Amino acid sequence: MTRRILSRRSFAKLSAATALAGATLTNAPAAFADTEPVPSPEKDVKRIRTCCRGCGKMECGVWVTVEDGRAVKVEGDTSCFTSGGNCCSKSQSSIQAAYHPDRVLYPLKRTNPKDADDPGWARISWDEAYATMGEKYNEIIAKYGGPSIMMMSGTSRCWCMGAYGTFPALFQSPNRVTPYQVCKGPRHFGTLMQSAYAFSWQATVDQPEVMVRWGSGTELSNYDDSCRMTVDTAMHAQKFITVDPRLTNLGKESDIWQPLYPQTDGALALSWMHVIIEKNLFDELFVKKWTDAPFLVVEDMEPSPGPMGAKFRAGFFQTMTRLLTESDLKPDGSPSKLMCWDTLANRLTYFDAETMLWEGETWSMEQGMVRGKEAQQNNLFPGVAQGWVPDQTGFTEEDGFAVAIDPALTGSYKVTLADGSVHEVKPVWEHFKARCAEYAPDKASVITHIPAEQIEEAAVTYATRLRPETGYGNGGIGYMLAIEHGCNAIQNSRALDALVGITGNWDTPGGNRGGTTSFLTPVQVNFAGNTNMGGAPDPDEATLDKLAGIDKFPVLKWWQYWADANACYEQMQTGDPYPIVAGIAQSGDFMNMGNSLYNWESFKDLDFFVCIDFWHTPLSDRADLLVPCAHWIEANATRPSQGASGGLGLNVQCVERPGEVEYDLNFNINLYKAMGVPFSADPDNPWPTEEEYCDDYVKGSGLTWQQMVDEFQENGWWDCKVLPAEWKGTWGFYRRYQLGMLRPDMKPGMQTPTGKMELWSTVMETFFPENPDDILPNYAEAPLSRTEHPELEEEYPLICNTGRRIPVYFHSEHRQLPWCREQWPVPRMEIHPDDAAKYGIKQGDWVWIENENGKIRQVADIYAGIEPGVINCEHQWWYPELNQSGHGFELSGVNCLVSRDLRDRHCGASYLRSYPVKIYKATPENSPFGNPCPCGNDGTEIIHDATDPRLKEWAKLSFEGEE
């Protein structure tokens, strides 16, 4: 079948059909619009500039109004150019979280068994809590070893991410279970493997000429870019392309919609590249000089030692590759010299991955900065700097070469190896072209369901430079987590990274640039407050060898950022190959990957488990201790843009912490103290105060924490392109690979073993020799797709997609906030009108969704913006209003349908989208309690209407016992 592309002009024709998508499930008016307190001029009123963390992702600047010590309002801060004064519903609802009557305010310990509906929480002191944790964790380490402890954290609030940095050092355990494995992590993993860490992030703030949103709806979610920035950029772009199986809100405004079939992203990206190569729209100079495209491949040779590669955190590894090196040609040759064919001299030449220089090349950072100009982007937010773009360097004497060379991208050449054997070799580019040709538009159309001519149109629109006089491309690609969930995560990421690279949009204005840099190190940027001050080292090699799942995913030892979550949950139940008997969760969640039902059972088997959280959640129902944490209006932290937005702001504590709430940073330091492990390398001060930690954290700026706060309050957000020179930022420069700004050794190039964007991946070749097809970017069908398992269609006739963004929720959060829940009371399953008619389903009906793993209920939302035969479900649902163990996650949580065993073959990312299901209308006859609406164990209905009186109880905005 084929599907047409919508343009702005043709959208009107579909507006009537898609109007239903915006319909709410109730026509009730906003029930609690008057619950926001109004400041009184007679009271002590302060206005504090800070950074919202209502969604955990974006750096949205806000003002918090504090009246007599109590926060009463959150509103946007226009000094924050990354969000432009935007303040979304999640942000404004944050007051309802801070003062919610159900908030956890004191340390609690379990008194009932773990399978009881009532944990029997009893209040204890912090002294008892820390003493218990110190004793239990030390006892477990002594008996089983550090790897017997698993660690969980959530996403991006930077101060509550102990599993990413602090806990592995404390416990000497590699077994971190984090949503990073299914959210951003695969993209960062894939780009580090191929180019540089986290270069999946696009500089949307730079206003690209052609905007491409691939697999997400950032206009709703504030994911990497604020919704304000996303919408503004899309409207300013000369061309706007969306790539998504469903028509998104902003997608209705796009010039081109590429409505690919779920999880066929890799095939589409490779098809775009085929078009771009065939039409000669690629950036030939970038491809020749900054990718491994000219390196010669000896196909019929066993892999031999190549350049040394760096692991992500520490250490090195020996690559094994069929790329031709000097050591293959002569006994005393260097394995770091990668051979190419020089078309000018008709001879072999080389690139040296040790010096990062070509034969006859000289280089210095100063030399690289001689030629260039300011970027030439239009429509920048007021006050945002352009940044400086060095001219592309080539292979001439002017570029630092003793004699000009011209590495060949095409052709076939004969070489004689050191053992006397003669081989025919071809450049990597020839192999790469052949791989892309496998997905030419006519072939990709069958896979993606997009007509071939429309694939070609989108590729040409993206790659044809609209302003070639700038010297760089139209912009990068904003690709999001949808590409990570069909078991082809790393290869999808590599294909999109290559697509950005070969079109001249890698580290250029509006292109893909990685995470924002400032005076903070990359680790600090991402994990503020969770990097200890040198008191305990990271796990050593022997400990890393115990990563759960390393037998299936050997490259995890190179990556070092997570253990395989499914393997951890399995070891918790089986003890094989060694037992995992304890855990700690700092805002973590078992519902975000793998099968939630299996994961839930695994926690029952732990000897000791601690949760640091804000609420009683499904996960805390399995904890032995539940201890309270601070809200973002109660926290101090730096906040550089996690993505490529280039902003630097601060979280500034606005109000006192209520009850006995502990700031996560202080909790981490005190846990170190309870276990007798120094947090700081300073022997005179092994456990610093919060103020001392914050001062140490920002010392690279030359200011104290308070001085930074004062500067921030007066002048607002910093643009990292124009940070003070003493802060040593590199963000103001583009093409940093030419300037020695991307590698820790300060040499030019990328962060790969060869120093190039590796279309032919030496990391993949080394760690996965059994999968030679995956050395180049590759496409694989989702494991349970119709192509792979057509026999499943009879029993499970629909494909389930999941994970669309919801403007009022952030993953599993905010279901108990009245302003959020009244707008979106229940989980919605989008279904095409044809399918709804086929199954006798009407708008608002509860529907059973089922497969061999489980069954759940969600409400039908009839929507013409998805393909017939596909449904789109919401993720991470649970019901805070149900006072029972698990809080009803099993009633509607879509991960109850997810396979535990099927996952990405390289990084272990879960199979969360595009799997077969069947559906049928929920009726009194087929539903528990004779009620189609989900109910708790005692028959209590969930909140499913904005007028539910339980929302009024949540809206009182007062703590227990407070007047």
N, C-alpha and C positions, 0 to 999 in steps of 0.2 A: 504494500500500500504506500501511498505518498501523502505528504502533508505540506500545505502551503505555508509560506513565510508571510507573516503580517508586517505591514509597515504602519507608520503613523497615519498614513492616508487611508489605509484599508481597515484600520481598527474599527471605524464606525460601523462597518458592516457586521462585525461580530459583537458589538456592544450589547445588543439585546440578549444574546445567548450567554454572555459572560456576566451580566449584571447580577445574576443569582449568586456568583462567587462572593460578592461583597455583602450578601444578606446575612444578618445575624440570626441566631436560632430562636431569639425571642424579640418581640417588639417592645418590651418593657423599657421605660425610660431609665436613665442612669439613676440608680437608687440612692447613692450616697455622695452626690456631687457637692454637698454642702459640709462635708466632714473636715475640710481643711481649715485649721484655725486661722483667724485673721489677726495680724499683729496690731497691737494697740499702741498709740503714740505715747501713752503714759508709762509704758513699760521699758525695761532695758533691752533695746533691740540692737543686734549686731548683724552685719552682713559679711560672711566669710567666703573667700574664694577657695575653691577646692576642685577635685576631680570626681565625677560620678563613677560609681562602680555598680550601678543598678543592673548592668548586663554582663559585667565581668570581662568584656572584650575591648571596648572602644575607650578612647581617651576624650571624653566629653567634658569640657569645662563648665562648671556650674557655680552659682552663688547659693549658699545656704543661709537663710535668715534664721537667726536664733533669738528667741524672745524669752527673757528671764531664764537663760540657761537651757531652753528647750527648742529644738529645731522645729520650725513651723512651715517652712516653704523651701522648695528647690526650684531654681530657674536657671536658664542658660546664661553662659558667660561669653559675650561676643569677642573677648580677647583671645579665645581659643579658636584659632583658625581651622583646626581639624574638625570641629563640629559646628562652627559658625553661629553659636548661640542656640543651637538646637537643644531641646530638653524633652525627651520622649516620655511616654506614659510610664515606663518602668522607672525612670528617674524620679518623676514626680510622686510616684507611689512609694518611693523608698521611705518616706516618713511613716507610712503605715507598717513597714517592716520594723523600723527602729523602735516604735512604741506599741507594737502588737501585743495583745494580752497573752498570747501563747508563746512568746519568746522565752528561750531558756536563759536564766539569769544566774544560776548557781550550779556548782559541780554536783553531779548526781551519780549514784551507784545502783546497779541492778540488785534486786533482792529476790526476784522470781526467775524460774528457768527461762532459757532463751526461746523456747517455743510457746511461751505464755503470751496471750493477747495483752496482758498488762505486765510490763517489765517490773513493776513494783519499785519505781524510782524513789530513792531516799536521798535527801540532801546531805552532803558531807562538806567538810572544809577543804580548801585548796591544799592545806598541809597534808591532809589524809590522801587526797587525790594524787599529789606528787609522790608521796611516800609509797603508795600502792604501785604506781607506775614504775618508779625506780626499782622497787623490789622485784616486781613481776618480770619486767623486761630483762633485768640483769640475770635473774634466775633462768629464764628461757635461753638467753644467749649462752650461759654457762653449760646448760644441758644439751642444747640442740645446735648452737652456733647462730651467728647473726642472720644468715639467709633464711632462717626459719621464721623471720618476721617480715610480713608484707606491709607496704606503705601506700596509702592512697591520698591523692589530692585532686582538687577540682580544676577550674580553668581561670587563669589570668588575673586573679585579684592580687597577685604578686606577693602579698604578705602572708597568704595562707596556702603556700605551695611547698610545704616541707618535704613532701615525697620527691620533689625534683632536686633538692639540694641538701637540706639540713639532715633529714632522717637517714638517708643512706650512709652518710658519714657517721652519724651517731650510732646506728645499729650495726654498721659494717655489713649491710645487706644490699644486694643489687635488685631486689624484688619490689620495684615500684610499679604500681598499677594506676595509671592515670588516663584521663580522656585524651591526652596528647596522642595516644596510639591510634585514635580514630578521628581526631580533630586537629588539623594543622600539622601534626607530627609527621604523617606520611609525606606531605608536601615538603616539609623541611628536610626529612630523611632523603627524599628523592633528589631535591636540588643540591644538597650537600654531596650526594653521591656523584652528581653530574656537573655541578658548577660551584655553588657556594651556599652556605647555610641560610635557609629561610628566604631564598630569592623568589618564592612564590608570591610575596607581597608586592602589590603594585602601588606606585605613587599616584593614587587617584587625585590627591591634593594638587598635583602638577597640571591638572586639566588636559588629559590626552586628547588629541585631535579625533581619533577613533576610539571610542570606549567599548570595551568588550567585557561583559559580565558573564562568567561561565559557571553555572551550577550554584547559584544562590540568589537571595533577594536582600541585598544589603540596604535597600530602601526601607526595610522593615526591621532588620535585626541589629543594626549597628555592629556588624561583623567586620572587623578590620578597618572599615571606614564608617563614619557616621551616616545615618540615613540622609541628613541634610547634604553632606558632601556628595554622596552618591547621586542624589537627584539633581543637584546643581550641575555636576559634571556631565551627567547624561544629557541634560538640556543644552549645555554649552557645546558639546561635542558636535563636530561636523557630521559624523556618522556614529550610530549607536547600534551595537549588535548584542543580542542576548542568546545564550546557548543554554537551553533548559528543557527538560521533558514537559514541564507545565508552563503555561503562560503566567508569568509573575505580574505583580502589580505594576512595576515600572516597565516590565517587558512589553506592556501594551503600547508604550511610547517608542519602542525601538524601530529603527529603520529595517532591520533584518532580525527575524526570530529563527533560530536553528532548533526546531523541536525534535531533538534526537530521542530515540528510544532509550529508556533508562539504562544507564551503565554501559553505553557504547561510546563514551567520551574519547577513549584512546583511538578508536578507529576514525573518528571525525578529525581529531588533531593531526593524525598522520595523513589524512586525506587533504586537509588544508595545506600541509607542507608539500605534498606532491604537486598541488596546483602552483604553489609559490615557486618551487624549484623549476617546474616545467615552463613557467612564464617568466623566469629569470627575475623574480621580484625579491630574491634574498640579498642580504648584505654580504657581498662576496669578500670584502676585506675583513669583516669580522669573522666570517666562516674560515678564511685562510689562516688568520693570525691568532684567533682566540678560541677556536675549537680544535679538536683533534682530527678534523676532517682530512688534512693532508697526510696524516701518519699512515704508513703502509702496513697492510695486514698480510701475514703469511698464513693463509687459510689451512694449509696442509702441514702445519708445524705444531708440535705439542707446545702448550704454553711454557714460557721460560721467564726467569726473573726480569721484572721491569722496574720502574722507579719506586722508591719507597713511598708509602702513603701514611698519612697521619690519621690516627683515630680521632674521634670527635673531641673527647675530653683530654686524653693523654695517651702517649705511647705511639708506636709506629707499627706498620705491618709491611710485609714484602708482597708486592703485587706479582701475579703470574699472568702473563699475557701473550697473545699472538701478534701484538704490534711489533714491528721490526725494530730492534735496538742495535746499537753498535756492538754490543756483546754477542749478538747472534752472528755478526759478520766476521769478528776476529776475537781471538782468545782474551786479549787484554782490553777489549772494548768496554765501554760503560753501559750498564743497563739503563741509565738515565737518559742516554742520548737516543731520541726517537727519530727514526729515519723518514725522510720525505724525498720526493723527486723534484729537483730544481729544473724547471723548464727553460730557464735562461741559459744555464751552462750544460744542460742535458746530463746531469749527474745526480748522485745521491747527496743530500745535505741533511742537516739534523736540527732538532730543537733539544736543548739540554734541560731536563726537568730538575736538575740540581741547581743550576744557576738561574733558571727561568729565562734563558736567552737563546736566540737562534744563532746558528753558526755565523760568526763575523759581526754580531750585534753588540753594541754597548748601550748602557741604560743608566739613568739616574732619575730620581723623582723630579728634580729640578728641570732636567731636560724634557720630561714629559709635560711640564706645565708651561713651556715656552709658547706653544701654539694653542689657541682656544678662544672661546668667547662666552659671554653670558648666555644662559638659556633664553629661548624666545617663545615662552609659553603665553598664551592669551588667557584672560579671564581669571587670573589668580586672585585668591581672596585678599582683600586689602592688608598690606603689611607683610605678605609672604614674599620671601626673596626668590629670585630666579635660580641662583646657583650657577656654577661655572662648569662649562663643558669643554674638555680638551678635544682638539681635533683628533680624528682617527689617525693612528700611526700605521705605516705600511712596511715595506721591505726595501726601501731605497736608502741611499747614502744620507739623505736629509733626515731619515728616521733613525740614524745611528748604525747603519750597516757599512762595514768596510767595502763590501761589494754587493750590489743589489742581487737579490734572489727572488724567485717566484715559485713557491711550493705548488705542485700540481694537485688539483682536486679530482681529476679524471685520468683515465688511461690504465694501462697494464704494463708492468715492467718485470724484467728478469733479474734476480739477484742470486749470488752464490754465497751460501752460508759458510761458517767456519769449518763445518764438517765436510765441505766440498759438495753438498747437495745443491741443486739448482731449483729455484722456485719462482713461480709467477706471483707477483704481488700487485695489489690494487690499493688506492687510498681509501680510507674509511668512508669518504664521501660517496664513493661508488656503492658501497654496501648500504649506506644510509638512504641513498636515492632508491635503491632497489626495494628496501623495506617500505618506504613511503609509497612506492608504486603498487605494492600489494593492496593498498587501500585507495587507489584512484577513485574519483567520485562515483563512477558507475558501479564499482565494487562496494564502496562504503555506503552507498545509497541502500543497498540490500540490508546492510547491518543496522544503519541508523534510522531508516525510514524517511530520510530527507532526500528529495529529488537531487540528482547529480548536478543539474545546472544551478541549483540553489546553494549547494556546497561550494561550487566554484565561485559563485557570486560573492559569498561571504568571505572566502579566502582572498580574493582579489581586492575586495573593499578594505579588508584589514591591512593588507601588505602594500598596497599602492600608496606611496608617500604623497600626502596632500600638500606638504610644504618641504620639498626636497632641499630647499636652500638652508634649512636649519642644520642639516648634516646628520640628522637622526630620524628615527621612525615615528609613526603616528602615536605610539603608546603601547603599553604592555597588555597583559590579560589578567583580569581579576578572577582567578579561578579559586573555587572554594571547596568546602569539605565534601560536597556531593561526589566528587571524583574519587574519594578515598574509600567508598563503602561497597564496592562490588568485587573485591578480591583482585583488583588490578591497580591498586593505589599507587605503588611506586612507579609503575610503567606509565600510568596516566600523567603523573607529575613530571616525569622525564620528558614525555612527548610535548607537554605544554611549555616546559622550560626551554626545550629546543626550539619550539615554534617562536617563542619570544626572542630567543637568541639569534636565530638565523635571519630574522627580519630587522635586526638592528635596534631592538627595544630592551636590551638587557643593560641595566644601570644607566639608562638615559632618561631625560625628562619625560614624565608620564609613563615610564617603563617599570619593569619589575626590579626592585632595588634591595629587597631584604628588609630586616628590621632597622629601625632608626638607631643611629649611633650618636653618642654624646660623650661626656667625660666618663660615663659609666662603661664598664666592660660588657660584652654581650651577655654573659651569664647574669650580671647584675641587672641589666635592662629587663630581662625576662623574669627574674626571680628575686626581686628586691625583698629583703627581710627574711629570706630563707637560705642565704649563703652564710655559713658560719665564718667567723673571723680567724680562721686558721687553727682552731682548736682541735679539729679531728680531720684526718685525711679522707679523700674519696676512697671507695673500695679498691683493693689491689687486683692484680690479674687473676690470682687464684680465686678470689671472691667473685669476680665477673664470670668466671667459668661456671658458676652455679646459678647463673641467670635462668629463671624458669622459662622453658621453651627454647633454650639455646640449641638443643639438638635438632629442632625443626627449623630454626631461624638463626643460623650461625652468624649472620651479619649483625645481629643485635650486640655482639661484643664490640664490634667496630663502632656502632651507633651509641650504645651505652646509656640511652635515655629511658628505656623501659624494659621490664620483663614482659613476656607475653601474658596478657591478662587471663586468657582461657587456661593456659598452663598453670598459672598460680591458683586459680579456682579449683582446678583438678587436683593439684597437689594438696590443697587444703582438705579435700575429701579422701584422697587415696594414700597420701604420704609417699608417693613414688615420683621421682627417685629419692627424695628426702622429704621429711614432713615440714609443712608450713603450719605453725601452731598458734601464731599470734599476729596481731596487726594494729595499725593505727590509721585513722582517716581524718585528714584535715580538709574538710569540705568535699570529700570524695563521694562517689556514687556508684553502686554496683549495677545500675540500670543502663549505663551508657554504652556497654559493648557486650558481645556474647549473648547468651541466653539468660535473661533475668531470673527465671525460675531456678535454674541450676546454680547461678551465683548466690542467690538468696539462701539456698540450702547449704552452700559451702561455709558461710559465716557461722552457722550453727555449730560447726565442728571446731572452731577456734577455742583454745584454752583461755585466751585473754585478748580483748579487743577494746580499743578506745576510740571514741568519736569526739572531735572538736567541731561543734556546729552551732547554728543559730536556732534551730528548730528540732522538734521531735520528728525525725524523718524515717522512711523505711529502713535505711541503713542503721540509724541509731537504735532501732528496735532490736538489733542483734548485738549491741555494745554491752560491755561490762561497766564501763564508765562513760558518761556523757558530760562533757565540760563546755562552758559557754564561751563564745568568741565575740569580738567587737564588730559592729556595723561600720560601713565605710565612713559615716560621719563622725566616727569615734576613733579613726585611725590616722597615723602619720606614715607617709611613704612617698617616694618619688614615683613619677609616672611618665617615662618617655613612651612615645608611641611604640606599641609592640610591633606594629607593621611599618609601612613606608610613609606614614603621614608626616613625620618630621617634627612633631610637637613634643615639648617637654614641659610638664606641669608637676604639680604636687597634690597628694592627698594631705589635707591639713585637718587635724582634729578640730571639730566644731563644737562638740558638747562633751560633757563628762561621761564616762562609761558607767552604765547603771548596774545596780546589784553588785555581783562579784564577777562581772564579765572581764575576761582577760583578752588582751590584744594578742593575736597569734604570734607575733614576734616574741613577746615576753614569755608566752607559753613555751616556745621552742627553747629559749635560753634557760628557763627554769627546769624543763625536762632534762636538758643536758646536766644541769646541776644536780637534779635528783638521781641521775645515773652516775654521777661522779666523773663526767667527761667535760673537759674545758671547752667552752664555746669560742673563746678567744685564745690566740697564741701568746698573749701577754700573761706571764706567770703571776703578775701582781694583780691582774684583773681578769680572771678566767670567765666570769659571767657578768658581762657589762649591763648597764641599765639601758632602757629604751633610748634615752637621750644620747648616751655615749655611742650606742650602735648607730643611730641616725647620723651623728657627727662623723663617725668613721666611714659611713656609707657614702657620704657626699664629699669626702675630703678631696677628691679629684677636682672639684670645682674651685678649691681655695677658700670656700666659705664654710661656716658652721651651718647646721640644720636651721637654726633660728634665723640666721642671716638670709638663707635662701627663702624661708617662709616670708620674711619681711619684704624681700625684693618681689616675690611672687604676688603678695597681696597688693603691692603698689602698682606694679607694671604688668602683671598677667603672664600669659604663657610665652615661653621662649620658642623661637623658630630655630631648629638645630642647624639650619644652613648658615646662620649668622651668630652662633654662640661665641662668647668671648674666646680669644685665641688661647688663653691659658686653660680653657676647658678641653682643648685638644680633640674637637670633633672633626669628623671627615665628611659629614653629611652634606656640606655645601659643595662638594665636588661630585661630578658624574664620571662615568667610565673609570671608576677607581681601580679596576683591574690594570689599567695602563699606568697607574700612579703608585703601585705598591701599597695600596690601602686596604686590600681585602685579606691579605695573608699575614699570619703572625710573624713571618720572617721578613716582612716589608719588601718582598720581591714582587715584580709585576706578575699578574696572572690570577687564576681562580684558586679555590681551596681543594682541588682534586690532586691525586698523585702526579698527574702530568702537568698540572697548572693550567689546563685548558678546560673548556666546556667539553665534557667527554661524551660525544655521541656514541662512541664505542667505549663502554664503561669498564675501566680496569677494576673497579671495586666489584661490580657484578661478576666480571670474568673470574676474579680471584675467589670470591666466596660462594659462587653458584656455578662451578664448572660443569655441573650436570645439566644446566639449562642454557646452552649456547645461543638459543634464539633470543634470550633476554638480555644479551650484551648490548644490543641496540634497543631503543625504545620499541616496545612491542604491545600488541593488543591481545587480550584474552577475553573470551565471553565470561559473563557472570556464571558461576558454577551451576546454578539451577535455571539457567535461561531456557527459553523454548528451543534454541539451537542445540544446547547440550543435553537437555532431557525433555524431548517432545512428548514422551509417554506420560509426563506428569500433568499435561494439560487437561486430560479427561477428568481427573479428580480435582485438580486445582486450576481452574480455567483463567484466573486473573493473576496479573503480576502486581505485587505490592511494592510501591515506592514509599519512602518515608522521609521525614526530617525537614519539611518546609518551615520557613521562619514564621514566627508568630509575633506580632508587634508588642504584645503585653507580657510575654513570658521569655525567660532565658533558660533553655533546656528544661530542667526539672524545677526551676524556681518560680516563686510568686503565686502559686496556686492558692495561698491563703491571704493574699492581699485583695481587699474588696474592690478597689478601683480596677484591678486587673481581672479578677474572677468574674465580675459582673459583665465585663465586656466580652469575655470568652469563657463561658461557664463549663464547657465540656469539650472533649477531644473530637475533632471532625475528620471524617474519612471522605476525601473528595472522590467523586465517582462521575463518570461521563453520563449525560442524559440517556444515551442509548442503553448503557448497562443498567442504569437505574430502572428504566422501563422493563428491561428483560427480567430483572429479579424482583419486580413489584415493589420497589423501594421509592419512598417519597422523601422530599426535603424534611430533615429533622427526625427521621426514623432512627431508632437504635438498630445497629447492624452487627451481627456476629461475623468476625473475621477469623479464619481458622486454617491451620495446616498441621502437619504431623508433630510440631513442637508445642503447640498450645492453641488457645483461642481466647479472644478478647472482644470487647464491645466498644464501638465508637459511633458517633452520630453521622448520618449521611449528609454530605454537603454536595449537592448536584452542581457540577461545574464542567462547562464545555472546554475549558482550557487544558485538559489532559486527553490523552489518546484513549479511545475505546479499548477495553481489555486491560487497562491499568487503573489501579486505585492508588490514592496518595494518603497515607496515614500520618498522624502526629505522634511524636515520640515523647518519652519521659513523663508520661502522666501518672500521677498518684493523687490520693485524696486526703489532705490533712484533716478534713472533717471526720474521718472514720477513725475512731479510737480503738484500733486493733493492730496486731502485729503486722507490719508491712504496709499499713495505711492504704490497702487496696491497690497496690501497684499492679497486681495480677489481673485486675478487672479490665484495664484499658491500656496497660503498658505494651507498646508494640514489640519491644524486645523479647517479650514472652514467645514470639513467633520465630525468633532468630535462631539459626543453626549455631551450635556450640563448636562444631568441628571445622566448618568451612571458613577460611580467612585468607587474607593476602599472602601469597607464597613467599614474600620477601620480608615483610615487617610484621605480619600477624594481624593487621587491621581487620576488624570484624566485618562479616558479610551482613550489612545492615539495610541494603536496598536491593530491589529487583529480584524478589523471590516469589514462588507461586503460592497462592492461597485460594480458598473458596470463601464465599460470603453468602449470608442469608439473613433475612429480616428477623430481628429479635421480636418474639411474641410472648404473651403470658404463658403459652403452653410450653415453650422451649427455654424459658428463663427461670432462674432460681427465684423463689418467693412469688412466682407468678407475675413477675414485674420485669418488663424489658429494660427498665432503667437499672444500671448497676447499683447494687446494695452491699452494705457491709455484712459481716457475719450474723448480725442480729436482725437483718432486714432493713436497716436504716438506709434510706436513699442518699446517694451523693448529692451535693449541690449541683443543680442543673438548670437553675433559673436565677436571673439577676435579682429577683425579689425575695429570695430565700432569707428568712430571718437570721440564719446563722452568719450571714455576711454582716449584719448589723452588729452582732456581738464582736466580730473581728474588727469592726470599724470604730470601736470605742477609743482606740489610740491611747491606751494606758496600760501600765504594767500591773500585774497582780498585786492587789493591796494598795495601789496608788490612788490618792484622792482625785 
